[in-house]
Amino acid sequence: MLDLKIIRENTELVREAVANRQDTAPIDEILALDHTRRQQINELESLRHARKEAAKDRNTVSPEKARSLRDQIRDLEEEVRNIETQLHGLLLQVPNVPHPTVPVGKDESANIVVRHRGEPRAFDFEPAPHWILGETLGIIDFERGVKLSGSRFYVLKGLGSRLQRALINFMLDLHTSEHGFQEVYPPFMVRRECMEGSGNLPKFADNLYHDAEDDLWFVPTAEVPITNLHRDEILPPGVLPLYYVAFTTCFRREKMSAGKDTRGIKRGHQFDKVELYKFTEPETSDEELDKLLHAAETVCQKLELPYRIVQLCTGDLGFASSKSFDIEIWAPGCAEWLEVSSCSNCADFQARRTNIRYRPASDARPQFVHTLNGSGLAMPRVVIAIMENYQQADGSILVPEVLQPYMREKIIK
């Protein structure tokens, strides 16, 4: 959530930021309601002052006059509360302002490739896509996945499920032992206010799974519960930065045009992910974003997969992000770069929505923290990349060396 003061005092900057994101926001409605609210607050203060003065001189103020002041104050307080509720709802619709260093662009075509690492493997045979490898080796069952749950579901079997479990364990061990993250295991369902706090509601309600009876929402990413871990808290001096890592299954109602990415396991309504998350002081959040990106790309390096880092332009930024970098791994069977992580600095956007603050010193006023998040990494696309990059001419798949302590060395039929 943006600071209302910023919208009020830097209106054109916010309008330009929203336009650069190819988004919309009810700026005029917010300003109008804010103006009405401030007028009514001034009137309320005048009425309260009049009531205070009347209480000092009860001999000259009639009971009717005192009762009238009380009723006016009560009614006006109710009006102010209603306006503040409306204003809060409108502010939830305003996206974050991009960082000044974010390139301006309409869509992903304006994203900037920052660097490459690793060379795509040269094959002496035609590399197969993962959906053929998976069915041939008997480690992905598409037919039974559809039978169980419908389109965009599948079943990992045998060494396919073992590979995914090995990846999850490897990444959790790596981030906790080498990068200083504390592992947490959060609920996979959260309350509505948690979705609002992370920035998923109300903007993306159509892409979320919802239990209407209990008003619980299935998490689209572990970012949601972790964002709310310290909701309504004031963190004491010296606590920040806080690093968290979590594995969750993620649930999203993927809505795509017919025929797009329908083959394989690239897009599904359910997938697993290891999420990295940070709570930091504002002055260090840009530096912490660089460290977060490094932690995520270390996974690619240890798996020895060719990848590239892409900075997102304004039109491709996530709703809550002020600055983001994607990590994309090359998949030779699909012949495309697959996004496996998006590392973002959300500045104080989520902290304002969740009321998470910290004290820089014991006698200092509380300030909003900055929050950062990124996948470290996301399945099933890492599974796809391993299958397609490590496939052999005989149809088998070698297992990356760092995963071999968690499973066997080769996947064969």
C-alpha positions in Angstrom: 0.0 0.0 0.0 1.3 3.4 -0.9 1.5 6.1 1.8 -1.6 8.4 1.3 0.7 11.4 1.8 2.7 10.4 -1.2 -0.4 10.2 -3.4 -1.6 13.5 -2.1 1.7 15.4 -2.4 3.1 13.6 -5.5 0.0 12.9 -7.4 1.5 13.3 -10.9 4.4 11.1 -10.0 2.0 8.3 -8.9 -0.1 8.7 -12.0 3.0 8.4 -14.2 4.2 5.3 -12.2 0.8 3.6 -12.6 0.7 4.4 -16.3 4.3 3.1 -16.8 3.2 -0.1 -15.2 0.3 -0.4 -17.8 -2.1 -0.5 -14.9 -5.0 1.6 -13.5 -5.7 3.0 -10.1 -8.6 5.1 -8.6 -6.3 8.1 -7.9 -9.1 10.7 -8.4 -11.5 8.9 -6.1 -8.8 8.6 -3.5 -8.0 12.3 -3.5 -11.7 13.2 -3.4 -12.4 10.9 -0.4 -9.2 12.1 1.3 -10.4 15.8 0.9 -13.8 15.0 2.3 -12.3 13.0 5.2 -10.0 15.8 6.2 -12.8 18.3 6.0 -15.0 16.1 8.3 -12.1 15.6 10.7 -11.7 19.3 11.0 -15.4 19.7 11.6 -15.3 16.9 14.2 -12.5 18.6 16.1 -14.6 21.8 16.1 -17.6 20.0 17.5 -15.5 18.2 20.2 -14.0 21.6 21.2 -17.5 23.0 21.4 -18.6 20.1 23.6 -15.6 20.6 25.9 -16.4 24.3 26.3 -20.0 23.5 27.0 -19.0 21.1 29.7 -17.1 23.9 31.4 -20.2 26.1 31.6 -23.2 23.9 32.2 -25.2 26.8 33.6 -25.5 28.5 30.3 -25.7 25.5 28.0 -29.0 23.7 27.8 -29.3 20.0 28.0 -30.8 20.0 24.5 -27.7 21.8 23.2 -25.4 19.4 24.9 -27.4 16.4 23.5 -27.4 17.9 20.0 -23.5 18.3 20.1 -23.2 14.7 21.3 -25.4 13.4 18.5 -23.6 15.4 15.8 -20.3 14.1 17.0 -21.5 10.5 17.0 -23.0 10.8 13.5 -19.9 12.5 12.1 -17.6 9.9 13.7 -19.6 7.2 11.9 -19.3 9.1 8.6 -15.5 9.4 9.0 -15.2 5.7 9.8 -17.2 4.8 6.6 -15.0 7.1 4.5 -11.9 5.6 6.0 -13.1 2.1 5.1 -13.8 3.2 1.5 -10.5 4.9 1.3 -8.7 1.8 2.5 -10.4 -0.3 -0.1 -9.4 2.1 -2.9 -5.7 2.3 -1.6 -5.5 -1.5 -1.9 -6.0 -1.1 -5.6 -3.0 1.1 -6.2 0.2 -0.8 -7.3 3.7 0.0 -5.9 5.8 2.8 -7.5 8.7 1.4 -9.5 12.2 2.0 -8.3 13.9 4.9 -10.2 16.4 2.3 -11.8 13.7 0.2 -13.3 13.6 0.5 -17.1 10.3 1.9 -18.5 8.6 -0.5 -20.9 5.2 -1.7 -22.0 5.7 -5.4 -21.5 8.3 -8.3 -21.2 9.7 -7.3 -24.6 11.4 -4.3 -22.8 13.0 -6.4 -20.1 16.8 -6.3 -20.0 19.1 -9.3 -19.9 21.7 -8.4 -17.3 24.0 -11.4 -17.6 24.3 -15.0 -18.8 26.0 -17.8 -17.0 26.9 -21.2 -18.4 26.7 -22.3 -22.0 23.8 -24.4 -23.4 24.8 -28.0 -23.9 25.7 -29.1 -27.4 23.8 -32.3 -28.1 24.9 -35.0 -30.7 21.2 -36.0 -30.9 17.9 -34.2 -31.0 17.0 -33.3 -27.4 13.5 -34.4 -26.4 11.0 -32.3 -24.5 10.3 -33.3 -20.9 6.8 -34.6 -21.6 8.2 -37.2 -23.9 11.1 -38.1 -21.5 8.6 -38.2 -18.6 6.2 -40.6 -20.3 9.0 -42.8 -21.8 10.7 -43.2 -18.4 7.4 -43.6 -16.6 8.1 -40.8 -14.2 5.3 -38.4 -15.2 1.7 -39.6 -15.7 -0.4 -37.0 -17.5 -3.4 -39.2 -18.2 -4.0 -40.1 -14.6 -3.4 -36.6 -13.4 -6.2 -35.4 -15.7 -8.4 -38.3 -14.5 -7.9 -37.3 -10.9 -8.2 -33.5 -11.1 -8.7 -32.3 -14.7 -6.5 -30.3 -17.1 -3.2 -28.9 -15.9 -2.7 -31.6 -13.3 -0.3 -34.6 -13.5 1.2 -37.3 -11.3 4.9 -37.6 -10.6 5.9 -41.2 -10.2 8.9 -43.1 -8.9 12.1 -41.3 -9.6 10.2 -38.3 -10.9 8.7 -37.6 -7.5 12.1 -38.5 -5.9 13.8 -35.9 -8.1 11.4 -33.2 -7.0 11.8 -34.2 -3.3 15.6 -34.2 -3.7 15.5 -30.7 -5.2 13.4 -29.4 -2.3 15.6 -30.9 0.3 18.8 -29.7 -1.4 17.5 -26.1 -1.7 16.3 -25.9 1.9 19.6 -27.3 3.1 21.6 -24.9 0.9 19.7 -21.8 2.0 19.8 -22.6 5.7 23.4 -23.7 5.9 25.1 -21.4 3.4 22.9 -18.3 3.1 21.7 -17.7 6.6 17.9 -18.3 6.1 15.7 -19.7 8.9 13.4 -22.5 7.7 9.7 -22.2 8.5 6.8 -24.4 7.5 3.7 -22.2 7.2 0.0 -23.1 6.7 -1.0 -23.6 3.1 -4.3 -21.8 3.7 -4.5 -18.2 5.1 -7.1 -15.6 6.1 -8.3 -12.9 3.8 -6.3 -10.2 5.5 -3.1 -12.2 4.8 -3.9 -12.1 1.1 -4.6 -8.4 1.3 -1.3 -7.8 3.2 0.8 -9.5 0.6 -0.9 -7.6 -2.3 -2.8 -10.6 -3.8 -6.3 -9.2 -2.8 -8.3 -7.6 -4.1 -6.3 -7.4 -7.4 -5.9 -11.1 -8.1 -9.0 -12.7 -6.6 -9.8 -14.5 -9.8 -6.5 -16.3 -9.8 -6.8 -17.7 -6.3 -8.5 -20.7 -4.8 -10.9 -19.9 -2.0 -12.8 -21.9 0.7 -15.9 -19.6 0.9 -17.4 -21.3 4.0 -14.4 -20.5 6.3 -13.1 -17.6 4.1 -9.7 -19.3 3.9 -7.5 -18.8 0.8 -5.0 -21.4 -0.6 -1.6 -19.8 -0.9 -0.3 -19.0 -4.4 3.2 -18.8 -2.9 4.8 -19.0 0.6 5.4 -15.2 0.2 1.8 -14.7 1.5 2.1 -16.4 4.9 5.6 -15.2 5.5 4.7 -11.6 4.7 2.2 -11.8 7.6 4.4 -13.6 10.1 5.1 -10.3 11.9 1.8 -8.6 11.2 1.0 -5.7 13.6 4.4 -6.1 15.3 7.1 -3.5 16.1 10.4 -5.3 15.9 13.0 -4.2 18.4 16.4 -2.6 17.6 19.0 -5.0 16.3 16.7 -7.7 15.0 16.8 -6.8 11.3 17.5 -8.3 8.8 15.3 -11.4 9.2 15.8 -14.1 6.6 13.2 -16.9 6.1 13.0 -19.8 3.7 9.9 -22.0 3.3 8.7 -24.9 1.2 5.0 -24.9 0.3 2.8 -26.3 -2.3 1.3 -23.4 -4.3 -2.2 -23.1 -5.8 -3.1 -20.8 -8.7 -5.9 -20.7 -11.2 -3.8 -20.4 -14.3 -5.8 -18.6 -16.9 -4.2 -18.8 -20.4 -5.4 -18.7 -24.0 -6.3 -22.0 -25.5 -3.3 -23.9 -26.7 -0.7 -21.9 -24.8 1.8 -24.0 -22.7 -0.7 -26.9 -22.7 1.9 -29.6 -23.1 4.0 -30.8 -20.2 4.3 -29.6 -16.7 5.4 -26.0 -17.2 2.1 -24.5 -16.0 -0.2 -26.1 -13.5 -2.8 -25.2 -10.9 -0.6 -26.9 -8.2 3.1 -26.8 -7.9 5.9 -26.9 -5.3 8.3 -24.0 -4.5 11.0 -23.0 -2.1 10.6 -19.4 -1.2 13.1 -16.9 0.1 11.9 -13.9 2.1 13.6 -11.0 3.9 12.5 -8.2 6.4 15.1 -5.4 6.2 15.8 -1.8 7.1 15.0 0.6 4.3 18.6 1.7 3.9 19.8 -1.8 3.1 17.0 -3.2 1.0 18.7 -2.6 -2.4 21.8 -4.4 -1.2 19.7 -7.2 0.3 18.0 -7.6 -3.1 21.4 -8.3 -4.7 22.2 -10.9 -1.9 18.8 -12.5 -2.4 19.3 -12.8 -6.2 22.8 -14.3 -5.5 21.3 -16.9 -3.1 18.7 -17.9 -5.7 21.1 -18.2 -8.6 23.5 -20.2 -6.6 21.0 -23.1 -6.9 21.4 -22.9 -10.7 25.2 -22.8 -10.4 25.3 -25.9 -8.2 22.9 -27.7 -10.5 25.2 -26.7 -13.4 22.3 -25.4 -15.5 22.8 -22.5 -18.0 20.8 -19.5 -16.9 20.4 -15.8 -17.4 19.3 -12.8 -15.2 16.6 -10.5 -16.6 15.6 -7.1 -15.1 11.9 -6.5 -15.4 10.6 -3.3 -16.9 7.8 -1.2 -15.4 5.1 -2.9 -17.5 6.2 -6.4 -16.4 6.6 -5.8 -12.6 4.5 -7.6 -10.1 1.8 -5.5 -8.4 3.7 -5.2 -5.0 7.2 -5.0 -6.4 9.3 -1.9 -6.8 12.2 -3.7 -8.5 12.5 -7.3 -9.8 15.0 -9.6 -11.5 14.0 -12.9 -13.0 16.2 -16.0 -13.2 15.6 -18.0 -16.4 17.0 -21.5 -17.1 17.5 -22.8 -20.6 15.4 -25.8 -21.5 16.8 -27.4 -24.7 13.9 -29.8 -25.3 11.3 -27.0 -25.1 13.8 -24.7 -26.8 13.0 -21.8 -24.4 14.1 -19.9 -21.3 12.0 -20.9 -18.3 11.5 -18.5 -15.4 12.3 -20.3 -12.1 12.6 -17.3 -9.8 11.5 -13.6 -9.6 13.5 -11.8 -6.9 11.8 -8.6 -5.8 12.2 -5.6 -3.5 8.7 -4.5 -2.4 10.1 -1.6 -0.3 7.5 -0.7 2.4 4.5 -1.5 0.2 3.6 -4.8 2.0 4.7 -3.5 5.4 2.1 -0.7 5.3 -0.6 -3.2 4.4 0.4 -5.5 7.3 1.5 -2.8 9.7 5.0 -4.2 10.3 7.4 -1.7 11.8 10.8 -1.6 13.6 12.7 0.7 15.9 16.1 1.8 14.6 17.0 2.5 18.3 15.3 2.1 21.6 14.2 5.7 21.8 13.4 6.0 18.0 10.0 6.2 16.4 8.8 3.0 14.7 9.4 2.9 10.9 8.0 0.5 8.3 10.3 -2.3 7.3 11.1 -3.2 3.7 10.2 -6.7 2.5 11.9 -8.8 -0.2 11.0 -12.1 -1.8 12.1 -14.6 -4.4 11.9 -18.2 -5.4 14.8 -20.3 -4.4 13.7 -22.0 -6.7 10.3 -23.0 -8.2 9.3 -26.4 -9.4 8.4 -27.9 -11.7 10.5 -25.8 -14.1 13.7 -26.8 -12.4 12.6 -30.4 -12.9 12.0 -29.7 -16.6 15.5 -28.1 -16.9 17.2 -31.0 -15.3 15.4 -33.6 -17.4 16.1 -31.8 -20.6 19.7 -30.7 -20.0 20.8 -33.9 -18.4 19.1 -36.3 -20.9 21.3 -38.9 -22.6 21.2 -40.5 -26.1 19.8 -43.7 -24.6 16.8 -41.8 -23.1 18.1 -41.9 -19.5 18.6 -38.8 -17.4 21.7 -38.2 -15.3 21.2 -36.7 -11.9 23.2 -33.5 -11.0 26.1 -34.3 -8.7 24.7 -32.1 -5.8 21.4 -34.1 -5.8 23.1 -37.5 -5.8 23.3 -37.6 -1.9 19.5 -37.4 -2.0 18.8 -40.0 -4.8 20.5 -42.3 -7.3 22.9 -41.1 -10.1 20.7 -41.8 -13.1 17.0 -42.1 -14.0 16.3 -45.0 -16.2 13.2 -46.9 -17.2 
